[in-house]
Amino acid sequence: MRVIVDSDRCELHGECMVAAPDVFDIGDDDEVVTVLNAEPGEHLRAAVEQAVLMCPLGAIRIEG
Ligand code: SF4
């Protein structure tokens, strides 16, 4: 599984970080979310799928 964030869409709402804190993070000076782990293991799939659903801007995509 590969996690891709469209940085043009992300507006730092932070829902992804709540859903999958092992994969997404937002630092104080960030302008877009940081993907901590772009190829997370299968045990994180449910959390990443939740992040995809929760992102109000549809900025997160999963491949694979
Ligand atoms: S939920 Fe979407 S808009 Fe919000 S920080 Fe995550 S990727 Fe960006």
Residues whose N, C-alpha, C, O or C-beta is under 5 A from the ligand:
A	BS01	SF4	R9 C10 E11 L12 H13 G14 E15 C16 V33 C55 P56 L57 A59
